[in-house]
Structures are given as structure tokens and as C-alpha cells.
Amino acid sequence: MEDHLRLATLRRTALSDHGYDIVCVADGEEACRLLRRKRFDLVLANAKLPKGSGWEVATAAKKKNLPVILTSGWADQMSPEETACLSVDFVIPKPCSTDHLLAIIRNALKKSGRGE
């Protein structure tokens, strides 16, 4: 879930090119609805979304024991302890490189038992 369409499109393409099945949604409400209805391995969301926040999406994902990665323009200001308190596995800065994002995704999936 990303509120900037161009960035969402770039991420979707890059992640798809690396073998990930991606579902993009327009807002937090839609993301929470999908989390109730479908099975996912991981959630990647922007901290700020229209119609709900990435934090609300993270809470819904954690109820399903999913790893959660939030992106934010202020991620570099958070300590690992603060990230853990917010019920997310990783908070990464925006923008970040595709290689960095892929490494975080692999790490989150592995940590959750869903990856290699």
C-alpha cells in the first residue's frame, strides 16, 4: 500500500520482476478489507495512507501474524525499540533502493518462517 501511484507502480514492477506476487490497493480501508478476506505472506505499506493509516493496516496484519514493513519519510529517526513498540517488523525510509527493499522483504519473510 503506497499513496504515491508512481512509487507504487515502480515497486510493484520491481518486486514482480523478482518473483513476488503483489496486490496493490488505494487506501488503508481497502487494505484492511483484503487482509480479512485473503491470505498474504507479508504487508508492505506506507505509514500515511488515505482512508486509514499504515499503522491501522499493520495492526490488522499483526492479528494474522504477518510480517509488516512500513515505509515513511521519517523512518530514519526511529530506533529499533520504537519500531518494535509499533507492532511492525521494519520501518524503512522513503525513498529506498530496490535492493534495500528486497533485502528487508527477504529478512522479514525469513524471520517469520515464510521465506528461504
Secondary structure, DSSP 8 states (H G I E B T S, - for coil): --S-HHHHHHHHHHHHHTT------SSHHHHHHHHHHS--S-EEEESS-SSS-HHHHHHHHHHTT--EEEEETTGGG--HHHHHHTT-SEEEESS--HHHHHHHHHHHHHHHTS--
